[in-house]
Amino acid sequence: MKNTPRLLGALLTTLILGAGWLRAADDIVLADFEAGNYGGWQIKGTAFGKKPCESKLATQPGFSGFTGKGLAHSHAGRDTKPTGSLTSPEFTIERDFINLLIGGGANPQTVGVKVLVEGKEVGWVGGEKSNCLAAASIPVKPYRGKKAVVVIYDRDPGWWGYIAVDDIRQSDRKVGYEKVEKKLKITGKLLLFPVAKPGTNRNILVTSDHWVKIHALTASLAMRPEDILWWGHLEMDARWYYCTDKLGLLVWQDMPSGVAGKDAKGDRDGVPKSKELADQHELELRTMVGQHINSPSIVWWIVFNESWGQYDTPRLTQMVKDLDPDRLVTGASGWFRAPCGDVIDAHRYQSPAGTKPEGDRIGVCREFGGLGYVVPGHLWVPEQTESSVYITCWIRRTTKNSISRSGKRRSRTKQRAAPPPQSTTR
C-alpha cells in the first residue's frame, strides 16, 4: 500500500458515558410525556404532532433508550420535513441541572433542546446523530430562583432534521457524556484500542482532519492497564472515500441490498418481504446517505441494483432525494426501472448499448461487459468463438439443462475436459 495516500491527521473523539441515569430523590420532573398529551406545553408547527408518541410507534423509525410509554419526537412517519417546537410551562429553577434523555440531530442552529431564562438562552443540548436516546445535562446553577422555560425545537427539514426527547427533570446530579478529543497522526495501517470487561460504554468517533467520518463504534474502553481484556483495532488503510476524494474520482454509490423485497420483475416493482426487513433496510439506507453525504467524490446514489431486494422504488427514491437534493438518484439500476429518479439506468451484456433519455431523466448504460479474449485451448467451452463471462455461463447452463432433460448432450458443443486456465481478459 505504498502508493495509498495516508491520512495526515485524525481526530479521535471519545464520548464517555456517565455511570448511569442517576435520579436523586429530590429531582423535580418537568415532563415525562406519559399522560398521553402535552399538558401545558405550547405546540407550534406540525413536527411534534398533537400528543406525545407512543413507545411502540417510536421503535418504527428506530428510536430506543427512552423510558415509559411516551416521548416527544419530530420524526413521525419517518418524515424529516415537518418543523415546529414545544415550549414548556414557565417554572422556577431550583436545581443545578436540567437533565433529559435526547437523540436525533446535532446541529444547534436547527434541532435540539434549549433553556431560556427570562427570555434569554442559557444552555443547549442536541443529539449525537443517533436514534438511541442518551442522558444529557444543561447546567443552570447560576440561574437558581429565576423563571425559565424549556424549548424543544426542530427547524430542519433535511437529513438528521429531527429530535427525540424524554424524561426532562431538574436535578442536582449531572448525567450524560463528557467529551474528550485527541488529535493523532496516523502512520500505520491499524489504530489499536484497549477493551475492558463489560462495563461503561464509550462512543468512539474517528474523523479525518476535515471532519469526514472514518469510523464510529461503541466499546467498553479500558482506562487502566490491569483492566485490559483484549485489544480491538480499526483499519486505517480502508479509507476508500477519503482516497476517492483526494484522487478526484467520481463515485456512483450503490445501496447494498438483497433481502428486504421480493417479486420484482422486468415489468413490475417488488413488495417488502416483511415490515421488519423493510424498516431495517430503510434505516441502513438513511444511515448510508448520512455517513457519506459529505464525501465530495459521491455524485450519484443508486437505491436498488437490478431486482435484488427491490420494493417500493418510487417512495425510496424520493426519500433519498429528500435526504440529499443536490445529487443525482437512480431508483433502480437495470431490470425493473420505475418512472422515478433522475436516471434511466440500463444493463446490457455483453456489449454496451445506448439508453434513450426520457423527459428530464438521463439515459445511461451502467453495466456491460465481462468481455474476454478468445485463446484456443484456453476456453471453458471449446467451440466458443466469442468470449465473455455472460456467453460462457449461458452456454454452460444450456448444455447442463440439455443433459438433465434427456440424459445425453443435445448441445453442439463438445464435451469439456478438465478445466483449463481461464481466458485472458483485455
Buried (B, 14 or more C-beta within 10 A) or exposed (E): EEEEEBBEEBBBBBBBBBEEBEBEEEBBEBBBBBEEEBEEBEBEBBBBBEBBBEBEBBEBBBBEBBBEBBBBBBBBEBBBBBBBBBBBEEBEBEBBBBBBBBBBBBBEEBBBBBBBBEEEEBBEBBBBBBBBBBBBBBEBEEBEEEEBBBBBBBBBBBBBBBBBBBBBBBBEBBBBBEEEEEEEEBEEBEBEBBBBEEEEBBBBBBBBEEEBBBBBEEBBBBEEEEBBEEEBEBEBBEBEBBBBBEEEEEBBBBBEBEEBBBEBEEEEBBEBBEEEBBBBBBBBBBEBBBBBBEBEBBBBBBBBBBBBBBBBBBBBBBBBBBBBEEBBBBBBBBBBBBEBBBBBBBBBBBEBEEBEEEEEBBEBBBBBBBBBEEEEEEBBBEEBEEBBBBBBEBBBEEBEEBEEEEEEEEBEBEEEEEEEEBBEEE
